[in-house]
């Protein structure tokens, strides 16, 4: 019997991750856990988030999933190592800010947009220190409230937050923006309007490739020919 891939996020953001994974693994079955009740993860205390995340993992395990995708930059940067220790028999793949991709493409002025928790995480600092080249600038922009505004489709609030945050960088020659939250690709066209020419980078494609690699390596790829199913679970 083929097992499903579990994916979770604080609501709809991780659907951008699911879309990329399904694009290269269309025959897999998926269980998507949208924890809208606790959105946004990126502004919660570590203690509070630890409890939330473990509860979600335990729920997904009831469905006997073969791999769990953490479709949240905050949870990945702060908890993935802990989760791998707490659940040693489960394969975990996370989404983290695609700083390496932006740096490897030799962009000179990179803007990282993310939640406050992702911006302040040790993992984000490590990614910058490891990948930033001498003549590159990386600007860190914690976008408080943006994930929640996107979750609730509050267009006025989205516009206000973008105005307050992005206008400050119009004269910084920004050539690329790393979207360090899976909610943000939903409004990437709104973000692009603030810059003449900009390259948008996010970690979803890399995550999808990693999922396929791990499943193939572990001989866990779904062997059916028809398109896979998606089961949605949502908290409110």
N, C-alpha and C positions, 0 to 999 in steps of 0.2 A: 504493500500500500504506500502510495506517495504521500509524503508529509508536506505541510505548508511552510511558507516563509512568514514569520511574524515581523511586523513593522509597527513602530509606535512613535507618536509625537504629541505635543500639546495641542491637538486639534488638526486643522487642515494642512498645515505647513508640510508635513511629511508626504502629502500626496504628490508633491513635486519630486520627491525621492522615489516613490512608488512608480511614477510614470517612467522614470529613466530605467529602473530595474525591469519593468515589464517590457520595455522597448527591446531589451536584449535577451530577456527570459520570458517570452510570452506564454509558454506552456506550463509555467509554475502556478501553483495555487497560493493565494496570499490571505493573511489575516491582518487587517489594518485596525490598529487601536488608536482612536482619536480621543485623547484626554482633554476635551474642551473645557471641562469643569475646572481644571487646574491651569489653564492657559493664563499667562505665559510662564513657561518653565524658567526662562532666562532672567526672571526678576525675583525668584524665590530663594529663601535661605538654603544653605547646603543641607541642613538637617531635615527641613521640610521636603526638599526635593529627593533626598535619599529614600524617605519613606514612600513617596509617590512612585518613584521609579521601581523600587522592589515590589510594590503591589502590582504594578503593570506587568513586570516580568513573570510574577507568579500566576497572573491571569492568563498570559500567553502560553505558559507551560502546560496549562490544563488542556490546551489544544494539541499538545504533542508536536510542537513546531520543531523543525530541523535546524533553523538558524533565525536569529533575531537581529533586525536592522534597527539601530538607534537613529531615527531620522530627525535628530535634534543636535545641533552643534554644542549647546550648553551641556547636555547630558553626556555626550561623547567626550568632550574636553575635561569634564570633571569626574566622570564615573566609570568610564569603560574599563579601566584597569581593575577597579574594585569589583565590577560585575563579573569580570572574567575569573576572578578569585572566588567570588561567592557562588558562581555557577560554572564550575570547571568542565562540565559535560556539554555545555551549550556553545555554539559558535556565535560570536558577536561581530557585527560590522557596524561602524559608526560613520557619521558625517561630521567632518571638521572643516574649518575655514581653509579654502583652497589657496593658501598663501604661496605654497610651493609652485603651483601652476602659474600664478601671476609673476612670480620672481623668475621662473624658468623661461618665461616669454619675454623677459627683459623689459617689462614695463618700468617706467622711471618713477612715477608718482602714483602709488597704489593706495586706495582708500578701502579700509576694512569696515564694513557696516555689520554690526552684530548686536546681540543683547548685552546688557551690562555684565552678566555672569560670564559670557563667552569672552568678552574683551578682557576681563580681569583674570581669566584662568591661566594657570601656569603653562598649560599645553599651548595656548596661543602665543605666549612669550617664547616658548621653545621653537615653535614653527617659524617665528620671525627671526630669531637668533640663528637658526640653522640655515635658512634660505635667503635671507636678505643680502643682496650684494652691495658693494661699497657705494655705488652712486645711486642706489635706489632709496626712495623715501616711502615709508609706510605710515599712513595716518590712521589712527584708531578712533572709530566713531561709535560709541554706545548709544543705540537708538531706543531709549526707554519708551515703552508704550506702543511701539510700532507693530510688534507681532500681535498684540491684543487687538489693535485697530484693524489689522488685516483679517484676523479671525472673525471679527464681528462685521466685516465689510463696511466699516465706518469711513466713508470716503473723505468727509470733511476733516476728520481727525488725522487720517493718513496724509492728506495734503498739508495740514498744519505742521505735522512732525517732520515731513520732508523739507518743507520750507525752512523751518527753524534749524535743521541740521545741515542741509546740503548747500544752502546759500553761502555758508562760511568758507566753502572750498572752491568757489567758482574761479578764484584767481590763483589756484595752486597747481594749475596744469595737470589735473588728474587725468590719467590716461586709462586707468582700469579700476573697477570696483569689485572687490571680493564680497559676495553676499554670504555672510557668516550666520545665516538663519534660514531654515528651509521655508519659512513663510515669505521671505523677501522676493524670491523669483516670481511670485504671483503678481507683484507690482513692478517688475523690472522695467516695463515701458514707462511708467511714471517716473522712475529714478533717472532713466536716460534723458528725460526732457531737461534736466538741469545742466547737462554738459553737451557741448557741440559734437564731439566724437568721444566715445567711451566704449571700452570692452567690459562686458559683464562676465564675471567668473564665479561659479559656485561649485560645491563639492559633490553634487549628485551623480555626475557621470563617473567620477572616480569610485564612488561608493558602489555603483551598479557593477562596474568591472570587477571590483573586489569580491562582491557577492558571487558572481559567476565563477571566478577563480577558485574561491573556497569550496563551493559546491562541487565543482569538477574535481578538485584535488581530493575531496572527501568521498567521492563517488556517490553524491547525493542529488545529482541533477534529476529532475522529473523526466521520466521516459515516455510519457504519453504524447500523442501527436496533436490532440485538440488544444484549443486555447484554454488557459487556466482560469480558475474562478477567484473572486475576491469576496471575502467576508468582512463586513465593517462592524466595528464595535465603537460606540461613542458614549462618553460620559457627559452629562450636562449639569 
